[in-house]
Amino acid sequence: MPTYHVIALFMASAFALNISPGPSMLYILSRCLGSGRTAGVISVLGLATASLVHAVAVALGLSTLLFYSPLAFALLKYLGALYLVYLGIRGFLSGGPLRAMRARGGSRPPSLWAVYGQGIMTDLLNPKVALFFIAFLPQFVNSSLGSPGHQILFFGLLFNVTGVPVNLVVAWAGGSIADVLTHRPTWARVQRWCSSAVLVGLGLRLALGDLQRPTR
C-alpha cells in the first residue's frame, strides 16, 4: 500500500491534470450538445471505464507494446481518428439535437448504452491516453511496498476519483448550454453542427498530432 504522502501527491497531480482542458472535455461537451446532459454524463462513465482498462493494461504490461511498436501505435491512432470522424459525420447526417428530433418526430437519438460504448471506444482507441498512463502511473510506484501491478491498479482507481467529478461538472455545464440552445429553434442546426465539428476536429487532431507526445 503506498504511503499517505505518495497518495496525497498523486491526488494533487491527478487533479491538476484532470482540470486542464483537453480532448476528453471537448468530447464530453460535444456529446452534451449533440444529445443532451444525460448523454454527457454517460460519456463521462464511458471514459472512466476506459481509464480503468488502460490502468489494467499498464499493470499487465500490455500497453508497453504501443511504446515499443510504432506500427501498433500508428494503427491504434488511425483507428481512433477514423472512429471520431465517423461519429462526427454521423452527427452531421442525423436529424439534430435531442429535443429538436423529438419535436419533428425524426430519427431517435442514440441509446444510453450506445453513448456509453462510444465513450469507452473513443478513449481505448486513443494511443496517447495509453502512453499517458504508461508515463504517469509508474512514477508513484514503490516496488518495496508491494506488487507494482497492484499499485498501478490502485492509482488508476484514484485517477478516476479526481477525474470523474471534474468531468461531471463539464457535463453539467455542457448540458445547461445545450438546454439553452435547444429552446431556440434558430440555434438547433448550429448546435448539431458544432457538436459534430468537435468530433471531427478531435479525430483530425489525433490523426495529425505528434506521435511522441503521450499527453491526455
C-alpha positions as CSV (number, residue, x, y, z in Angstrom):
1,M,0.0,0.0,0.0
2,P,1.5,3.4,-1.0
3,T,2.2,5.9,1.8
4,Y,-0.3,8.7,2.6
5,H,2.3,11.2,1.4
6,V,2.5,9.5,-2.0
7,I,-1.2,9.2,-2.3
8,A,-1.7,12.9,-1.5
9,L,0.9,13.8,-4.1
10,F,-0.7,11.6,-6.7
11,M,-4.2,13.0,-6.0
12,A,-2.9,16.6,-6.3
13,S,-1.1,15.8,-9.6
14,A,-4.1,13.9,-11.0
15,F,-6.5,16.7,-10.1
16,A,-4.2,19.3,-11.8
17,L,-4.1,17.1,-14.9
18,N,-7.9,16.5,-14.9
19,I,-8.9,20.1,-14.6
20,S,-6.6,21.0,-17.6
21,P,-8.8,21.5,-20.7
22,G,-8.2,18.7,-23.2
23,P,-9.8,16.2,-25.7
24,S,-11.8,14.5,-23.0
25,M,-13.6,17.7,-22.0
26,L,-14.2,18.6,-25.6
27,Y,-15.6,15.1,-26.3
28,I,-18.0,15.4,-23.3
29,L,-19.2,18.8,-24.4
30,S,-19.8,17.5,-27.9
31,R,-22.0,14.7,-26.6
32,C,-23.9,17.2,-24.5
33,L,-24.5,19.5,-27.4
34,G,-25.5,16.6,-29.6
35,S,-27.7,14.5,-27.3
36,G,-28.1,16.4,-24.0
37,R,-26.8,16.4,-20.4
38,T,-27.6,12.7,-19.8
39,A,-25.5,11.6,-22.7
40,G,-22.7,13.8,-21.4
41,V,-22.9,12.1,-18.0
42,I,-23.0,8.6,-19.6
43,S,-20.0,9.6,-21.7
44,V,-18.1,10.5,-18.5
45,L,-18.8,7.0,-17.2
46,G,-17.6,5.5,-20.5
47,L,-14.3,7.5,-20.4
48,A,-13.8,6.5,-16.7
49,T,-14.3,2.8,-17.6
50,A,-11.7,3.1,-20.4
51,S,-9.3,4.7,-18.0
52,L,-9.6,1.6,-15.8
53,V,-9.0,-0.6,-18.7
54,H,-5.9,1.4,-19.6
55,A,-4.7,1.0,-16.0
56,V,-5.2,-2.7,-16.1
57,A,-3.3,-2.8,-19.4
58,V,-0.3,-0.9,-17.9
59,A,-0.4,-3.2,-14.8
60,L,-0.2,-6.3,-17.0
61,G,2.5,-4.7,-19.3
62,L,0.2,-4.8,-22.4
63,S,0.4,-1.1,-23.1
64,T,4.2,-1.3,-23.5
65,L,3.5,-2.8,-26.9
66,L,2.4,0.7,-28.0
67,F,5.5,2.2,-26.6
68,Y,7.9,-0.1,-28.4
69,S,5.9,-0.8,-31.6
70,P,5.4,2.2,-33.9
71,L,3.2,0.1,-36.1
72,A,0.8,-0.8,-33.3
73,F,0.8,2.8,-32.1
74,A,0.0,4.1,-35.6
75,L,-2.7,1.5,-36.2
76,L,-4.5,2.3,-33.0
77,K,-4.1,6.0,-33.6
78,Y,-5.6,6.0,-37.0
79,L,-8.4,3.6,-35.9
80,G,-9.3,6.1,-33.1
81,A,-9.2,9.0,-35.5
82,L,-11.4,7.3,-38.0
83,Y,-13.9,6.4,-35.2
84,L,-14.2,10.0,-34.1
85,V,-14.6,11.3,-37.6
86,Y,-17.2,8.6,-38.2
87,L,-19.2,9.8,-35.1
88,G,-18.9,13.4,-36.3
89,I,-20.1,12.7,-39.8
90,R,-22.9,10.6,-38.5
91,G,-23.9,13.6,-36.4
92,F,-23.9,15.9,-39.5
93,L,-26.2,13.5,-41.2
94,S,-28.6,13.0,-38.2
95,G,-31.8,14.8,-37.5
96,G,-30.5,17.3,-35.0
97,P,-30.3,17.6,-31.2
98,L,-32.4,15.6,-28.8
99,R,-35.4,17.8,-28.3
100,A,-35.4,19.1,-31.9
101,M,-35.5,15.5,-33.1
102,R,-38.4,14.6,-30.8
103,A,-40.3,17.7,-31.8
104,R,-40.0,16.8,-35.5
105,G,-40.5,13.1,-35.0
106,G,-37.2,12.5,-36.7
107,S,-34.6,9.9,-36.1
108,R,-34.2,8.7,-32.5
109,P,-31.1,9.8,-30.5
110,P,-28.5,7.0,-29.7
111,S,-29.3,4.8,-26.7
112,L,-27.5,5.5,-23.5
113,W,-25.8,2.1,-23.9
114,A,-24.5,3.2,-27.3
115,V,-23.3,6.5,-25.8
116,Y,-21.5,4.6,-23.0
117,G,-19.9,2.3,-25.5
118,Q,-18.8,5.2,-27.7
119,G,-17.1,6.8,-24.7
120,I,-15.2,3.7,-24.0
121,M,-14.2,3.1,-27.6
122,T,-13.1,6.8,-28.0
123,D,-10.7,6.5,-25.1
124,L,-9.5,3.0,-25.8
125,L,-8.7,3.9,-29.4
126,N,-6.5,6.8,-28.4
127,P,-2.9,5.6,-28.0
128,K,-1.9,8.9,-26.4
129,V,-4.1,8.0,-23.4
130,A,-2.4,4.6,-23.1
131,L,1.1,6.3,-23.3
132,F,-0.1,8.8,-20.7
133,F,-0.8,6.1,-18.2
134,I,2.5,4.3,-19.0
135,A,4.3,7.5,-18.3
136,F,2.3,8.8,-15.3
137,L,1.2,5.9,-13.1
138,P,4.6,4.1,-12.6
139,Q,6.1,7.3,-11.3
140,F,4.3,6.8,-8.0
141,V,5.0,3.1,-7.7
142,N,7.4,1.8,-5.0
143,S,8.4,-1.8,-5.5
144,S,9.4,-2.2,-1.8
145,L,5.7,-1.6,-0.8
146,G,4.2,-4.5,-2.7
147,S,3.2,-5.6,-6.1
148,P,3.8,-2.8,-8.7
149,G,0.8,-4.1,-10.7
150,H,-1.5,-3.8,-7.7
151,Q,-0.2,-0.3,-7.0
152,I,-0.8,0.7,-10.6
153,L,-4.4,-0.5,-10.4
154,F,-4.8,1.4,-7.2
155,F,-3.5,4.6,-8.7
156,G,-5.7,4.0,-11.8
157,L,-8.8,4.0,-9.5
158,L,-7.6,7.1,-7.7
159,F,-7.2,8.9,-11.0
160,N,-10.9,8.4,-11.6
161,V,-11.7,9.7,-8.1
162,T,-10.5,13.1,-9.3
163,G,-11.3,12.8,-13.0
164,V,-15.0,11.7,-12.8
165,P,-16.2,14.7,-10.6
166,V,-14.3,17.2,-12.8
167,N,-15.8,15.7,-16.0
168,L,-19.3,15.6,-14.4
169,V,-19.1,19.3,-13.8
170,V,-18.2,19.7,-17.5
171,A,-21.2,17.5,-18.5
172,W,-23.5,19.6,-16.3
173,A,-22.2,22.8,-17.8
174,G,-22.5,21.4,-21.3
175,G,-26.0,20.2,-20.6
176,S,-27.0,23.7,-19.5
177,I,-25.6,25.2,-22.7
178,A,-27.4,22.5,-24.7
179,D,-30.7,23.3,-22.9
180,V,-30.5,27.0,-23.7
181,L,-29.6,26.4,-27.4
182,T,-32.3,23.7,-27.8
183,H,-35.0,26.1,-26.7
184,R,-34.0,28.5,-29.5
185,P,-35.0,26.9,-32.9
186,T,-32.6,29.1,-34.9
187,W,-29.7,27.6,-32.9
188,A,-30.8,24.0,-33.3
189,R,-28.8,23.5,-36.6
190,V,-25.8,25.4,-35.2
191,Q,-25.9,23.2,-32.1
192,R,-25.8,20.0,-34.2
193,W,-23.0,21.2,-36.4
194,C,-20.9,22.4,-33.5
195,S,-21.2,19.0,-31.8
196,S,-20.3,17.1,-35.0
197,A,-17.5,19.5,-35.9
198,V,-15.9,19.0,-32.5
199,L,-15.8,15.2,-33.0
200,V,-14.4,15.6,-36.5
201,G,-11.8,18.0,-35.2
202,L,-10.8,15.7,-32.4
203,G,-10.3,12.9,-34.9
204,L,-8.2,15.1,-37.2
205,R,-6.2,16.3,-34.2
206,L,-5.5,12.6,-33.2
207,A,-4.6,11.6,-36.8
208,L,-2.3,14.6,-37.4
209,G,-0.9,15.1,-33.9
210,D,2.7,14.4,-32.7
211,L,3.2,10.7,-32.2
212,Q,5.7,11.2,-29.5
213,R,3.6,13.2,-27.1
214,P,1.9,10.9,-24.5
215,T,-0.5,13.6,-23.2
216,R,-4.1,13.3,-22.3
